[in-house]
Amino acid sequence: MSKRLFILLHRQLAWVAGFALICWSVSGILHPVMSWFGPQPVAMFPPSMTLAPNTLTDMATAVRGSGVDSARVVKLVPSDAGALLQVTKSDAAPRQYFSLINAAALPGQDEQQARWLAGHYRGRPVSDIESVRFVSAFSEEYPEVNRLLPVYRVQFAGDDQLTAFIYTETGALASLNNTSKARLQQVFQQLHTWAWLDALGLGRVLLIALFMVTLLLMASGGLILLGLLPARSIGDKHRRWHRRLGYVLWLPLLAWSASGFYHLIQAQYVEPVSGVRLGTALDLVDLPAPTAALPQQQLTAVSLVSDGAGNLLYRLALAPEDESVSRQARFNGRAASAGAVYLDATGNPVAHSDARQAANLLEGFFDDSPAGEPSKVTRFGPEYDFRNKRLPVWQFELADRAATRVFVDPATGVLVDQSRRLDRAERWSFSLLHKWNFLTGLAGREGRDALMVLVLASLLCSAIFGLKMGFRRRPN
């Protein structure tokens, strides 16, 4: 009786689960394929600059002459025309730029900056750029996984329609796409996240959850049948290979289904917090003129920040010493700066650090104080993954009931990410059971991806064999 029950359960669920398994196996294979064959940048870090000794004086003069009394971010950035003053007043609007020579406003410079950065990251001249568009919302082409907004969509001329998405505030390459990758990405979104059901809202989540539960039940029933049914010679090749593959694939299938279901529910019902600008706007009215010379160092930016006590400081972001590019480094993440030096409003060194600056930014945002000392994060991992696109950041653990960990970027004053115990449980589940990151240290990222593709292809074959058997059993 138990054998018949499980056989019936397995066969009836196979029609629904087989459809889901084919969709998710095909789309799962596409994910590493996009990574393997998608376009790659030729530069990993934003451009750097060496500034003249009197640059801080010029910066303070430009701030006073710009007429900007307050702003969220004020800093010097490299450009194709030399160092410029970049001002962010609104997180949703294009940045403003001013000349260091005469404090003149530079209309349209944010778009020009995006063009220049796109050429820098791709190693192509700006003259190759065909179109530029300001993007203020996520879309199918630029999905929410990229997190950075607003960005510029910069498309180069050519049949491949190479497209770079540039975040000008930090000079970051948010995404790089071309025609083939865009098509694969569209197929992935439709088959893996079932974006075609977005109009259903909660109905889409419930339907995907139902398919995942069905897949779990079918896999569990198949696993039980492997133990209940005696080993015997099977003449039908489809049935024979379906059973052979079942002995190997039951564990990956259960792991992917369970972690996918967990990820779906967490993403739908647990609100994430990321990209929050900490602190208040900088008061620029009484910015004094520095009297000290600027140290001669290779820099990526010079920012004005508040020390938490109402005093303005200059933060000098040091350029990374090793700017070499490797595929592994791009996936693991590399710190965009080699640290920071802080100067007071007169331009003299001050005993301040990124760790202290990050702690100052947290004050007033959380009721609970940090427990213990902060730690510097310079690589992506399960707790702080590649979606955040900011390195280095500082990690704090709050003394609250949820043991909340927060990640702060002192360079831009942003709470990049935070995780509670329940968030970390889901992230570890997704990292280990869904993405198999435990294999990265053993086989490397390429080896892990190749093994996952092999298993997914085997699952696809098993599903096809099972559906063929089901069609043969159907009465004519």
VEXDREN-2710 file (C-alpha; in Angstrom, 1 decimal):
% VEXDREN-2710
k/r/px/py/pz
1/MET/0.0/0.0/0.0
2/SER/2.8/2.5/0.9
3/LYS/4.6/1.7/-2.3
4/ARG/1.5/2.4/-4.4
5/LEU/0.7/5.5/-2.5
6/PHE/4.2/7.0/-3.1
7/ILE/4.2/5.9/-6.7
8/LEU/0.9/7.6/-7.3
9/LEU/2.0/10.7/-5.5
10/HIS/5.3/10.9/-7.5
11/ARG/3.5/10.4/-10.8
12/GLN/0.7/12.9/-10.2
13/LEU/3.1/15.6/-8.9
14/ALA/5.5/15.0/-11.8
15/TRP/3.4/16.9/-14.3
16/VAL/3.5/20.1/-12.3
17/ALA/7.0/19.7/-10.8
18/GLY/8.4/18.7/-14.2
19/PHE/7.3/22.0/-15.7
20/ALA/9.0/23.9/-12.8
21/LEU/12.1/21.8/-12.9
22/ILE/12.6/22.4/-16.7
23/CYS/12.1/26.2/-16.2
24/TRP/14.5/26.4/-13.3
25/SER/17.1/24.1/-14.7
26/VAL/17.3/25.9/-18.0
27/SER/17.5/29.3/-16.3
28/GLY/19.9/28.1/-13.7
29/ILE/22.3/27.0/-16.5
30/LEU/22.0/30.5/-18.1
31/HIS/23.2/32.3/-14.9
32/PRO/26.8/31.1/-15.1
33/VAL/26.7/31.3/-18.9
34/MET/26.0/35.0/-18.7
35/SER/29.0/35.3/-16.3
36/TRP/31.3/33.3/-18.5
37/PHE/30.6/34.9/-21.8
38/GLY/29.2/38.4/-20.9
39/PRO/31.3/41.5/-21.5
40/GLN/34.0/42.3/-19.0
41/PRO/35.5/45.7/-18.0
42/VAL/39.2/46.4/-18.7
43/ALA/39.5/48.6/-15.5
44/MET/38.3/47.6/-12.0
45/PHE/38.7/50.8/-10.1
46/PRO/37.5/54.4/-10.8
47/PRO/40.2/56.8/-12.1
48/SER/42.6/58.4/-9.6
49/MET/44.3/61.8/-9.6
50/THR/47.3/63.7/-8.1
51/LEU/46.4/67.2/-6.9
52/ALA/48.4/70.3/-6.6
53/PRO/49.4/71.5/-3.0
54/ASN/46.9/74.4/-3.2
55/THR/43.9/72.3/-4.2
56/LEU/42.2/72.4/-0.8
57/THR/42.2/76.2/-1.0
58/ASP/40.7/76.0/-4.5
59/MET/38.1/73.5/-3.3
60/ALA/37.0/75.8/-0.4
61/THR/36.8/78.8/-2.7
62/ALA/34.7/76.8/-5.2
63/VAL/32.3/75.7/-2.5
64/ARG/31.8/79.3/-1.3
65/GLY/31.5/80.6/-4.8
66/SER/29.1/77.9/-5.9
67/GLY/26.3/79.3/-3.8
68/VAL/25.5/75.9/-2.3
69/ASP/24.8/76.3/1.4
70/SER/24.2/72.7/2.2
71/ALA/24.5/69.3/0.4
72/ARG/24.5/65.6/1.1
73/VAL/27.9/65.0/-0.5
74/VAL/30.6/67.4/-1.5
75/LYS/33.9/66.2/-3.0
76/LEU/36.5/66.5/-5.6
77/VAL/36.5/63.9/-8.4
78/PRO/38.7/63.3/-11.4
79/SER/37.3/64.0/-14.8
80/ASP/38.4/64.4/-18.4
81/ALA/38.9/68.1/-17.6
82/GLY/40.9/67.6/-14.4
83/ALA/39.6/67.7/-10.8
84/LEU/36.1/69.1/-10.4
85/LEU/33.8/69.9/-7.4
86/GLN/30.9/67.4/-7.3
87/VAL/27.9/68.2/-5.2
88/THR/25.0/65.9/-4.4
89/LYS/22.0/67.7/-3.1
90/SER/19.4/65.0/-3.8
91/ASP/19.9/61.3/-4.0
92/ALA/17.4/61.1/-6.9
93/ALA/18.7/64.0/-9.1
94/PRO/21.9/64.4/-11.3
95/ARG/24.9/65.6/-9.5
96/GLN/26.1/69.2/-9.8
97/TYR/29.6/70.2/-10.8
98/PHE/31.7/73.4/-10.4
99/SER/35.0/74.5/-11.7
100/LEU/37.9/74.8/-9.3
101/ILE/39.2/77.8/-11.3
102/ASN/36.3/80.2/-11.0
103/ALA/33.5/78.2/-9.2
104/ALA/31.4/78.3/-12.4
105/ALA/28.6/75.8/-12.6
106/LEU/29.0/73.2/-15.3
107/PRO/25.6/72.2/-16.7
108/GLY/25.4/68.7/-18.2
109/GLN/28.7/67.7/-16.6
110/ASP/27.1/64.7/-14.8
111/GLU/26.3/63.1/-18.2
112/GLN/29.8/64.0/-19.5
113/GLN/31.2/62.4/-16.4
114/ALA/29.3/59.2/-17.1
115/ARG/30.6/59.2/-20.7
116/TRP/34.2/59.5/-19.5
117/LEU/33.8/56.8/-16.8
118/ALA/32.2/54.4/-19.3
119/GLY/35.2/54.9/-21.7
120/HIS/37.5/54.3/-18.7
121/TYR/36.0/51.0/-17.7
122/ARG/35.6/49.6/-21.1
123/GLY/38.8/51.0/-22.6
124/ARG/37.0/52.7/-25.6
125/PRO/37.0/56.4/-26.7
126/VAL/34.1/58.6/-25.7
127/SER/33.5/59.2/-29.4
128/ASP/32.3/55.6/-29.7
129/ILE/29.3/56.4/-27.4
130/GLU/26.0/56.3/-29.3
131/SER/23.5/57.4/-26.6
132/VAL/23.3/58.3/-22.9
133/ARG/20.1/58.2/-20.7
134/PHE/19.5/59.1/-17.1
135/VAL/18.0/56.1/-15.2
136/SER/16.1/56.8/-12.0
137/ALA/14.2/53.5/-11.5
138/PHE/15.0/49.8/-11.8
139/SER/13.8/47.9/-14.8
140/GLU/14.1/44.5/-16.6
141/GLU/17.3/45.7/-18.2
142/TYR/18.7/47.2/-15.0
143/PRO/17.2/45.0/-12.2
144/GLU/17.0/45.8/-8.5
145/VAL/19.9/43.5/-7.8
146/ASN/22.2/46.3/-8.9
147/ARG/21.0/48.5/-6.0
148/LEU/22.7/51.8/-7.2
149/LEU/20.4/54.6/-8.3
150/PRO/20.3/56.9/-10.1
151/VAL/22.7/55.8/-12.9
152/TYR/23.4/56.7/-16.5
153/ARG/22.8/54.2/-19.3
154/VAL/25.7/54.6/-21.7
155/GLN/25.5/52.7/-24.9
156/PHE/28.4/52.3/-27.3
157/ALA/28.0/52.1/-31.1
158/GLY/28.3/48.7/-32.7
159/ASP/26.2/45.6/-33.4
160/ASP/26.7/44.2/-29.9
161/GLN/25.0/47.3/-28.3
162/LEU/27.5/47.3/-25.4
163/THR/25.9/49.2/-22.5
164/ALA/27.5/50.5/-19.3
165/PHE/25.5/51.7/-16.3
166/ILE/27.5/54.3/-14.4
167/TYR/27.0/55.6/-10.9
168/THR/28.7/58.9/-10.9
169/GLU/28.7/59.6/-7.2
170/THR/31.4/57.0/-6.5
171/GLY/32.5/56.7/-10.2
172/ALA/31.4/53.0/-10.1
173/LEU/30.5/50.7/-13.0
174/ALA/27.1/49.4/-11.8
175/SER/26.5/46.9/-14.7
176/LEU/27.9/46.0/-18.1
177/ASN/25.7/44.5/-20.8
178/ASN/25.5/43.7/-24.5
179/THR/22.9/42.2/-26.8
180/SER/23.5/38.5/-26.1
181/LYS/23.7/39.0/-22.4
182/ALA/20.6/41.1/-22.4
183/ARG/18.7/38.4/-24.2
184/LEU/19.9/35.7/-21.8
185/GLN/19.1/38.0/-18.9
186/GLN/15.5/38.4/-20.2
187/VAL/15.1/34.7/-20.5
188/PHE/16.5/34.1/-17.1
189/GLN/14.1/36.6/-15.5
190/GLN/11.1/35.1/-17.2
191/LEU/12.0/31.5/-16.4
192/HIS/13.7/31.8/-13.0
193/THR/11.8/34.6/-11.2
194/TRP/8.7/34.3/-13.4
195/ALA/8.7/38.0/-14.1
196/TRP/5.9/37.5/-16.6
197/LEU/3.6/37.1/-13.5
198/ASP/4.6/40.4/-11.9
199/ALA/1.2/41.9/-12.6
200/LEU/-0.3/39.3/-10.2
201/GLY/1.6/40.7/-7.2
202/LEU/1.2/38.4/-4.3
203/GLY/-0.4/35.8/-6.6
204/ARG/3.0/35.4/-8.3
205/VAL/4.6/34.6/-5.0
206/LEU/2.0/32.1/-4.0
207/LEU/2.1/30.4/-7.4
208/ILE/5.9/30.1/-7.3
209/ALA/5.7/28.8/-3.7
210/LEU/3.2/26.2/-4.7
211/PHE/5.4/25.0/-7.5
212/MET/8.4/24.8/-5.1
213/VAL/6.4/22.8/-2.5
214/THR/5.2/20.5/-5.3
215/LEU/8.8/20.0/-6.4
216/LEU/9.9/19.3/-2.8
217/LEU/7.1/16.7/-2.4
218/MET/7.9/15.0/-5.7
219/ALA/11.6/14.8/-4.9
220/SER/10.8/13.5/-1.4
221/GLY/8.4/10.9/-2.9
222/GLY/11.0/9.8/-5.4
223/LEU/13.7/9.5/-2.7
224/ILE/11.4/7.3/-0.6
225/LEU/10.7/5.1/-3.7
226/LEU/14.4/4.6/-4.3
227/GLY/14.5/3.0/-0.8
228/LEU/11.2/1.1/-1.1
229/LEU/11.6/-0.4/-4.6
230/PRO/14.0/-3.3/-4.9
231/ALA/17.0/-3.1/-7.2
232/ARG/16.3/-4.9/-10.4
233/SER/17.1/-4.9/-14.1
234/ILE/15.1/-2.2/-16.0
235/GLY/14.7/-2.7/-19.7
236/ASP/13.3/0.7/-20.6
237/LYS/16.2/3.1/-21.0
238/HIS/14.3/6.2/-20.0
239/ARG/13.1/4.5/-16.8
240/ARG/16.6/3.1/-16.2
241/TRP/18.3/6.5/-16.5
242/HIS/15.6/8.3/-14.6
243/ARG/16.2/6.0/-11.6
244/ARG/20.0/6.2/-11.9
245/LEU/20.0/10.0/-11.9
246/GLY/17.6/9.9/-9.0
247/TYR/20.3/8.3/-6.8
248/VAL/22.6/11.3/-7.5
249/LEU/20.3/14.2/-7.9
250/TRP/17.9/14.0/-4.9
251/LEU/20.1/16.0/-2.6
252/PRO/20.8/18.9/-4.9
253/LEU/17.2/19.1/-5.9
254/LEU/16.0/19.2/-2.3
255/ALA/18.7/21.8/-1.4
256/TRP/17.8/24.1/-4.3
257/SER/14.0/23.8/-3.8
258/ALA/14.2/24.3/0.0
259/SER/16.6/27.3/-0.2
260/GLY/14.7/28.8/-3.1
261/PHE/11.4/28.6/-1.1
262/TYR/13.1/30.2/1.9
263/HIS/14.6/32.9/-0.2
264/LEU/11.2/33.7/-1.9
265/ILE/9.3/34.0/1.4
266/GLN/12.1/36.1/3.0
267/ALA/12.3/38.5/0.1
268/GLN/8.6/39.0/0.0
269/TYR/7.8/39.4/3.7
270/VAL/11.0/40.7/5.3
271/GLU/11.8/44.3/4.4
272/PRO/15.5/44.8/3.6
273/VAL/17.2/48.1/4.5
274/SER/20.0/49.3/2.3
275/GLY/21.3/52.5/0.6
276/VAL/20.1/54.8/3.4
277/ARG/22.0/58.1/3.7
278/LEU/23.1/58.6/7.3
279/GLY/23.6/61.9/9.0
280/THR/22.3/65.3/8.1
281/ALA/23.2/67.6/5.1
282/LEU/26.6/69.3/5.4
283/ASP/26.4/73.0/6.4
284/LEU/28.8/74.8/4.0
285/VAL/28.1/78.4/4.9
286/ASP/31.1/79.0/7.2
287/LEU/33.7/76.8/5.4
288/PRO/37.1/78.4/6.1
289/ALA/40.0/78.6/3.7
290/PRO/42.6/75.9/4.4
291/THR/46.1/77.2/5.1
292/ALA/48.1/73.9/4.8
293/ALA/49.3/72.3/1.6
294/LEU/47.7/69.1/0.4
295/PRO/49.8/66.0/0.7
296/GLN/51.1/64.7/-2.6
297/GLN/49.4/61.4/-2.9
298/GLN/47.5/59.5/-5.6
299/LEU/43.8/59.9/-4.7
300/THR/40.4/58.8/-6.0
301/ALA/38.5/61.6/-4.2
302/VAL/38.6/64.4/-1.6
303/SER/35.4/64.7/0.4
304/LEU/34.0/67.0/2.9
305/VAL/32.5/65.1/5.9
306/SER/31.2/66.0/9.3
307/ASP/33.0/64.6/12.4
308/GLY/29.7/64.2/14.3
309/ALA/30.4/67.3/16.5
310/GLY/29.6/69.8/13.8
311/ASN/33.2/70.2/12.5
312/LEU/33.9/69.8/8.8
313/LEU/36.9/67.5/7.8
314/TYR/38.5/66.7/4.5
315/ARG/38.6/63.0/3.8
316/LEU/41.4/62.0/1.3
317/ALA/40.6/58.6/-0.3
318/LEU/43.9/56.9/-1.2
319/ALA/44.1/55.1/-4.6
320/PRO/44.6/51.4/-4.4
321/GLU/48.3/50.4/-4.8
322/ASP/47.5/47.4/-7.0
323/GLU/45.0/48.2/-9.8
324/SER/45.4/44.9/-11.7
325/VAL/42.3/43.2/-12.9
326/SER/41.5/39.5/-12.7
327/ARG/38.2/37.7/-13.1
328/GLN/38.4/36.2/-9.6
329/ALA/39.1/39.6/-8.1
330/ARG/36.0/41.1/-9.8
331/PHE/33.8/38.4/-8.2
332/ASN/35.4/38.5/-4.8
333/GLY/35.5/42.3/-4.7
334/ARG/38.4/44.6/-4.2
335/ALA/38.5/47.7/-2.0
336/ALA/38.3/50.8/-4.2
337/SER/40.7/52.7/-2.0
338/ALA/43.7/51.9/0.1
339/GLY/42.4/53.8/3.1
340/ALA/41.8/57.4/4.0
341/VAL/43.6/60.4/5.5
342/TYR/41.6/63.0/7.4
343/LEU/42.5/66.7/7.6
344/ASP/40.8/69.5/9.6
345/ALA/39.2/72.5/8.0
346/THR/42.6/74.2/7.9
347/GLY/44.2/71.3/6.0
348/ASN/46.2/69.9/8.8
349/PRO/46.2/66.2/9.8
350/VAL/43.7/65.2/12.5
351/ALA/43.4/62.1/14.6
352/HIS/40.3/60.7/12.9
353/SER/39.7/57.4/11.0
354/ASP/37.1/55.7/8.8
355/ALA/36.1/53.5/11.8
356/ARG/35.3/56.5/13.9
357/GLN/33.6/58.3/11.0
358/ALA/31.4/55.3/10.5
359/ALA/30.6/55.1/14.2
360/ASN/29.6/58.8/14.2
361/LEU/27.3/58.2/11.3
362/LEU/25.5/55.5/13.2
363/GLU/24.7/57.7/16.2
364/GLY/21.2/59.0/16.1
365/PHE/20.1/56.4/13.5
366/PHE/19.9/53.4/15.8
367/ASP/18.7/53.4/19.4
368/ASP/21.2/50.6/20.3
369/SER/24.9/51.3/20.5
370/PRO/27.5/49.1/18.7
371/ALA/28.8/46.1/20.8
372/GLY/32.5/45.7/20.5
373/GLU/34.9/47.1/17.9
374/PRO/34.0/47.5/14.3
375/SER/35.7/45.4/11.6
376/LYS/36.7/46.4/8.1
377/VAL/35.2/44.5/5.2
378/THR/37.3/44.3/2.1
379/ARG/35.8/41.3/0.3
380/PHE/32.3/40.1/-0.6
381/GLY/30.8/37.1/1.2
382/PRO/27.6/35.5/2.4
383/GLU/26.8/38.3/4.8
384/TYR/27.9/41.2/2.6
385/ASP/27.5/40.2/-1.0
386/PHE/28.4/41.6/-4.4
387/ARG/25.0/43.4/-4.8
388/ASN/26.2/46.1/-2.5
389/LYS/29.1/47.2/-4.8
390/ARG/30.9/49.2/-2.2
391/LEU/34.2/48.3/-0.7
392/PRO/35.7/48.8/1.8
393/VAL/32.9/49.3/4.4
394/TRP/32.9/49.0/8.2
395/GLN/30.8/46.4/10.0
396/PHE/29.2/47.0/13.4
397/GLU/27.2/44.6/15.6
398/LEU/24.5/46.4/17.6
399/ALA/23.6/45.4/21.1
400/ASP/20.0/44.6/20.3
401/ARG/17.9/41.5/20.5
402/ALA/18.2/40.7/16.8
403/ALA/22.1/41.0/17.0
404/THR/21.8/43.4/14.0
405/ARG/25.0/43.9/11.9
406/VAL/25.2/47.0/9.9
407/PHE/27.6/47.9/7.1
408/VAL/28.6/51.6/6.7
409/ASP/30.5/53.4/3.9
410/PRO/32.2/56.3/5.6
411/ALA/33.2/57.8/2.2
412/THR/29.6/58.6/1.2
413/GLY/27.8/58.4/4.6
414/VAL/25.6/55.5/3.4
415/LEU/24.2/52.6/5.5
416/VAL/24.9/50.1/2.7
417/ASP/23.3/47.1/4.3
418/GLN/22.1/45.5/7.5
419/SER/21.3/42.0/8.6
420/ARG/19.6/40.5/11.6
421/ARG/19.8/36.9/12.7
422/LEU/16.9/35.9/10.5
423/ASP/18.5/37.7/7.5
424/ARG/21.8/36.0/8.1
425/ALA/20.1/32.6/8.3
426/GLU/18.5/33.1/4.9
427/ARG/21.7/34.5/3.4
428/TRP/23.8/31.5/4.6
429/SER/21.1/29.1/3.3
430/PHE/21.0/30.8/-0.1
431/SER/24.8/31.0/-0.3
432/LEU/25.5/27.4/0.7
433/LEU/22.5/25.5/-0.5
434/HIS/21.5/27.5/-3.6
435/LYS/24.7/29.0/-4.9
436/TRP/27.1/26.3/-3.5
437/ASN/29.6/28.9/-2.4
438/PHE/31.2/26.2/-0.1
439/LEU/32.8/24.8/-3.2
440/THR/34.4/28.1/-4.3
441/GLY/37.4/27.6/-2.0
442/LEU/37.9/24.0/-3.3
443/ALA/37.3/24.3/-7.0
444/GLY/37.3/28.0/-7.7
445/ARG/34.4/29.9/-9.0
446/GLU/34.7/28.5/-12.5
447/GLY/34.9/24.9/-11.2
448/ARG/31.9/25.5/-8.9
449/ASP/29.9/26.9/-11.8
450/ALA/30.8/24.0/-14.1
451/LEU/29.7/21.5/-11.5
452/MET/26.4/23.3/-11.0
453/VAL/25.8/23.4/-14.8
454/LEU/26.5/19.6/-15.0
455/VAL/24.0/18.9/-12.2
456/LEU/21.4/21.2/-13.7
457/ALA/21.8/19.5/-17.1
458/SER/21.4/16.1/-15.4
459/LEU/18.2/17.3/-13.6
460/LEU/16.9/18.6/-17.0
461/CYS/17.5/15.1/-18.5
462/SER/15.9/13.4/-15.6
463/ALA/12.8/15.6/-15.9
464/ILE/12.5/14.9/-19.6
465/PHE/12.9/11.1/-19.0
466/GLY/10.2/11.2/-16.3
467/LEU/7.8/13.2/-18.5
468/LYS/8.3/10.8/-21.4
469/MET/7.4/7.9/-19.1
470/GLY/4.3/9.8/-18.0
471/PHE/3.2/10.4/-21.6
472/ARG/3.6/6.7/-22.5
473/ARG/1.4/5.8/-19.5
474/ARG/-1.4/8.1/-20.6
475/PRO/-4.4/6.3/-22.3
476/ASN/-4.8/7.1/-26.0
END
